[in-house]
């Protein structure tokens, strides 16, 4: 997403947001040895409200003029989202 041409980032950012909300936050798995009742995802480290509050931090990525700037924006998103968990 960061290496993509700035014009193509908008679609990738929207796809990433959708993936985070629908697939990464909380997913039921059917593996035989699944732990936590078969639930997996980011819900173990953050709550849905925090995720939704942090998603707008990704909105600046399509306007990033360089790959470095895009990486900084992505880093800010992950820092805001998972920083509280890491601090604990």
C-alpha positions as CSV (number, residue, x, y, z in Angstrom):
1,X,0.0,0.0,0.0
2,X,2.8,2.4,0.8
3,X,4.8,1.6,-2.4
4,X,1.8,2.0,-4.6
5,X,1.6,5.1,-6.8
6,X,-0.4,7.8,-4.9
7,X,-3.3,7.6,-7.4
8,X,-3.8,3.9,-6.6
9,X,-3.5,4.2,-2.8
10,X,-7.1,5.4,-2.3
11,X,-8.6,2.1,-3.4
12,X,-6.0,0.1,-1.4
13,X,-6.7,2.2,1.7
14,X,-10.4,1.6,1.4
15,X,-9.8,-2.1,0.9
16,X,-7.5,-2.2,3.9
17,X,-10.1,-0.5,6.1
18,X,-12.8,-2.9,5.0
19,X,-10.4,-5.9,5.7
20,X,-9.6,-4.6,9.2
21,X,-13.3,-4.2,10.1
22,X,-14.7,-7.4,8.5
23,X,-11.9,-9.9,8.6
24,X,-9.1,-8.9,11.0
25,X,-11.0,-7.5,14.0
26,X,-12.8,-10.7,15.0
27,X,-13.1,-13.9,12.9
28,X,-14.4,-17.4,13.7
29,X,-12.0,-20.1,12.6
30,X,-12.8,-23.8,12.2
31,X,-9.4,-25.3,12.9
32,X,-9.3,-28.3,15.1
33,X,-6.8,-26.8,17.5
34,X,-8.3,-23.3,17.6
35,X,-8.0,-21.6,21.0
36,X,-10.3,-19.0,22.6
37,X,-13.4,-20.8,21.4
38,X,-12.3,-20.5,17.7
39,X,-12.3,-16.7,17.7
40,X,-9.2,-14.9,16.4
41,X,-8.4,-11.3,15.6
42,X,-7.4,-7.9,16.8
43,X,-10.2,-7.8,19.3
44,X,-7.7,-9.4,21.7
45,X,-5.6,-6.2,21.7
46,X,-8.1,-3.4,21.0
47,X,-11.8,-2.7,20.9
48,X,-13.9,-1.9,17.9
49,X,-14.6,1.7,18.9
50,X,-10.8,2.3,19.0
51,X,-10.3,0.8,15.6
52,X,-13.1,2.9,14.1
53,X,-11.6,6.0,15.7
54,X,-8.2,5.3,14.3
55,X,-9.3,4.4,10.7
56,X,-9.4,8.1,9.7
57,X,-5.7,8.3,10.3
58,X,-5.3,6.3,7.1
59,X,-7.2,8.9,5.0
60,X,-4.1,10.9,4.3
61,X,-2.3,8.1,2.6
62,X,-3.6,8.7,-0.9
63,X,-2.3,12.3,-0.7
64,X,1.2,11.2,0.6
65,X,3.7,12.5,-1.9
66,X,6.3,9.9,-1.2
67,X,6.6,6.3,0.0
68,X,8.3,7.6,3.2
69,X,5.4,9.8,4.0
70,X,3.0,6.9,3.4
71,X,5.0,4.7,5.8
72,X,4.9,7.5,8.5
73,X,1.1,7.7,8.2
74,X,0.7,4.0,8.4
75,X,3.0,3.9,11.4
76,X,0.9,6.6,13.1
77,X,-2.2,4.5,12.6
78,X,-0.7,1.4,14.1
79,X,0.8,3.4,17.0
80,X,-2.6,5.0,17.8
81,X,-4.4,1.7,17.5
82,X,-2.1,-0.6,19.4
83,X,0.0,1.8,21.4
84,X,-2.2,1.5,24.5
85,X,-2.0,-2.3,24.4
86,X,1.8,-2.1,24.0
87,X,2.1,0.3,27.0
88,X,0.3,-2.2,29.2
